[in-house]
Amino acid sequence: MATQSIAHYDDPAQFEPLMPSEAVSRPLYEKASDLMLGGKSLAGLAMAHPRSEIRALLRSMNSYCTNLMEGEHTRPSEIEEALHADFSGNANLARRQRLAVSHIQTEQECEASIDRMRERGEDATRWLYSTEALEWLHDRLFSGLSTDELTQSDGAVMPPGPLRTRHVAVGVHHPPVATSLPAFLDRWSSFYGGMRRGDVAVAGLAASHHRLAWIHPFQDGNGRVARLHTHLVLHSMGITGGLWSPLRGFARTEDKYKALLHGADNHRAGDLDGRGNLTQKGLLAWMDYVLDVCLDQVDFMGKQLDIQGMSDRIAAALTFDETTAKTGVRTEALRPLHYLFATQAALTRAEFRTMTGLGDRVATTTLSALIHQGYLATDSAYGLVRFAVPRHALRFYFPALWPEAEKDAALVEGARHGDAPVPHRAKRRS
């Protein structure tokens, strides 16, 4: 028999099942196991310095993706400008830029905190499944906005951090009454945070994403919190290694993401649909989707980070810059650039120049061009150089990783040379 609609959710028993039954979960556990193996294998393909550059790029991409899914589209170049405190004079765009920057900063800060906890032998995953962690994430994501920017259409101001104190409706879904939120979150926290490590916990993460969204603990911003939380739990489990994120996959399958997320809100359809109040079939479909998205992202990045393949892509980028863009970059830089990618090394400037095989004057000019164009990162005027990912070379380095950024970079570059218009930009403000 199907369950009946509930007027008010006020008891955690009303959002069972938190996991599908063991009898139907085995395929999910197999995918979760594949994800764990694939993620750890991927982590071995990039050493420390290249990983830090890729991680910075992915954070910007994640902010772009989550803004896009919230209907707050922000161009990659606008995010880049905001990271340098260059905000638009258009109030709405500046708000979106601040949201993007807040996401990047929150993701970076929380990942660093997770890494420190893991180094101390603490259970970072368990902490992430706490109300304290959720409130911290929400506060960090929204505390950079002004009161005007936090004011909603009904005139209410959303406070960053605290749980909501009033009833809300999300389409046809009416989340739990505000007074019952602590009880629902305690159940969510103890169940998912207490799962044994391994394939069950990874599969459980997919379920926890839906149940957190279903609880809708905050007045607004719940989707942003849930997606970032999922990314961070995967990081705490040692599966992402800073090299991939489910947010890219969610954004590229947004219609499916939303349809399956909403589908798992439904009540149980009958005796063949589990034993809880909510649909088991809907939860299974959602979890299967999340795991497929993660596996797809791991496979995609594995192909992008193939060492020999990267050599070919660096060569293509250098050739373009030397023969077409004529930026002062030379293809002789391939050997030291690929060396920096394939190892965890940083090179002195003299070492880099020697590896190019060029004469000292030409090598020095080439090195300066590589730094200026973003192929190399350095901390000072005479410091060591590290592998970097130039935004304009994304289409060569990581084909199709962030196509919107590739297109945007081409527009900006074309406008710089008078070849293409760029969207109107109001006077900037800090």
Beta strands, then each sheet from edge to edge (+ up, - down):
strand 1: 376-378
strand 2: 385-387
sheet 1: 1+ 2-
end
